[in-house]
Amino acid sequence: MTLNFDISSIPESELLTGAQIHLYQHKGSAAESIDLGHQKYRVDLYEIIQPATRTSEAQTQLLDTKIVNPQRHSRWHILDVN
């Protein structure tokens, strides 16, 4: 799954110095939690420096990574962008 956050509406006279992205992991049913076992998920947060074109891939920079373990309870995951 890919989520995109477009910050192009921020005026050029403003300076974005940091942000946090909060992802909420909703608990599943007990059966779903058992089926997941000990599988872990990795969430990568990238800045798109140059969008992809028909002839080239996007140029990106990794900003943060979070390893997410399936839980039987709901919880928040926070990624920092500095």
Sine and cosine of phi, psi and omega as CSV:
sin_phi,cos_phi,sin_psi,cos_psi,sin_omega,cos_omega
0.00,0.00,0.63,-0.77,0.03,-1.00
-0.84,-0.55,0.75,-0.66,0.12,-0.99
-0.92,-0.40,0.70,-0.71,0.02,-1.00
-0.89,-0.46,0.67,-0.74,0.05,-1.00
-0.85,-0.52,0.92,-0.39,-0.05,-1.00
-1.00,-0.06,0.91,-0.42,0.01,-1.00
-0.96,-0.30,0.30,0.95,-0.05,-1.00
-0.93,0.37,-0.26,0.97,0.01,-1.00
-0.98,0.20,-0.14,0.99,0.05,-1.00
-0.95,0.30,0.83,-0.56,-0.04,-1.00
-0.85,0.53,0.53,-0.85,0.00,-1.00
-0.89,0.46,-0.39,0.92,0.01,-1.00
-0.97,0.24,-0.19,0.98,0.03,-1.00
-0.99,-0.10,0.43,-0.90,0.01,-1.00
-0.84,-0.54,0.87,-0.49,0.06,-1.00
-1.00,0.05,0.90,-0.43,-0.08,-1.00
-0.97,-0.26,-0.25,0.97,0.01,-1.00
0.01,-1.00,0.32,-0.95,0.02,-1.00
-0.34,-0.94,0.27,-0.96,0.13,-0.99
-0.78,-0.62,0.63,-0.78,0.10,-0.99
-0.93,-0.37,0.83,-0.56,-0.01,-1.00
-0.96,-0.28,0.85,-0.53,0.05,-1.00
-0.92,-0.38,0.77,-0.63,-0.01,-1.00
-0.98,-0.18,0.82,-0.57,0.05,-1.00
-0.98,-0.18,0.94,-0.34,-0.02,-1.00
-0.99,0.14,0.68,-0.73,-0.01,-1.00
-0.92,0.38,0.58,-0.81,0.07,-1.00
-1.00,-0.09,-0.04,-1.00,0.07,-1.00
-0.94,0.35,0.26,-0.97,0.01,-1.00
-0.87,0.50,-0.63,0.78,0.00,-1.00
-0.90,0.44,-0.66,0.75,0.02,-1.00
-0.89,0.45,-0.66,0.75,-0.02,-1.00
-0.90,0.44,-0.64,0.77,0.00,-1.00
-0.92,0.39,-0.67,0.74,-0.01,-1.00
-0.88,0.47,-0.49,0.87,-0.03,-1.00
-0.95,0.30,-0.40,0.92,0.00,-1.00
0.85,0.52,-0.70,-0.72,-0.03,-1.00
-0.97,-0.24,0.33,0.95,0.01,-1.00
-0.89,0.45,0.66,-0.75,0.03,-1.00
-0.91,-0.41,0.41,-0.91,0.03,-1.00
-0.85,-0.52,0.58,-0.81,0.03,-1.00
-0.93,-0.37,0.76,-0.64,0.06,-1.00
-0.94,-0.34,0.87,-0.49,0.03,-1.00
-0.95,-0.31,0.68,-0.73,0.02,-1.00
-0.91,-0.42,0.87,-0.49,-0.05,-1.00
-0.88,-0.47,0.54,-0.84,0.24,-0.97
-1.00,-0.07,0.75,-0.66,0.07,-1.00
-1.00,0.01,0.94,-0.34,-0.03,-1.00
-0.99,0.15,-0.69,0.73,0.04,-1.00
-0.67,-0.74,0.88,-0.48,0.00,-1.00
-0.88,0.48,0.39,-0.92,0.05,-1.00
-0.92,0.38,0.49,-0.87,0.10,-1.00
-0.84,-0.54,-0.03,-1.00,0.03,-1.00
-0.90,0.43,-0.41,0.91,-0.08,-1.00
-0.93,-0.37,-0.06,1.00,-0.02,-1.00
-0.53,-0.85,0.44,-0.90,0.06,-1.00
-0.98,0.20,0.32,-0.95,0.05,-1.00
-0.91,0.40,0.56,-0.83,0.13,-0.99
-1.00,-0.10,0.84,-0.54,-0.07,-1.00
-0.78,-0.63,0.30,-0.96,0.08,-1.00
-0.73,-0.68,0.81,-0.58,0.02,-1.00
-0.94,0.34,0.81,-0.59,-0.02,-1.00
-0.97,-0.23,-0.61,0.80,-0.04,-1.00
-0.33,-0.95,0.45,-0.90,0.06,-1.00
-0.70,-0.71,0.63,-0.77,0.04,-1.00
-0.70,-0.71,0.74,-0.67,0.10,-1.00
-1.00,-0.05,0.80,-0.60,-0.07,-1.00
-0.91,-0.42,0.82,-0.57,0.07,-1.00
-0.99,-0.12,0.74,-0.67,0.09,-1.00
-0.86,0.52,0.71,-0.71,-0.05,-1.00
-0.84,-0.54,0.38,-0.93,0.11,-0.99
-1.00,0.08,-0.03,1.00,0.02,-1.00
-0.78,-0.62,0.38,-0.93,0.01,-1.00
-0.97,0.25,0.47,-0.88,0.05,-1.00
-0.29,-0.96,0.30,-0.95,0.05,-1.00
-0.99,-0.12,0.58,-0.81,0.14,-0.99
-0.86,-0.52,0.73,-0.68,-0.08,-1.00
-0.87,-0.50,0.77,-0.64,0.09,-1.00
-0.91,-0.41,0.74,-0.67,-0.02,-1.00
-0.99,-0.11,0.67,-0.74,0.08,-1.00
-0.85,-0.52,0.95,-0.31,0.00,-1.00
-0.83,-0.56,0.00,0.00,0.00,0.00
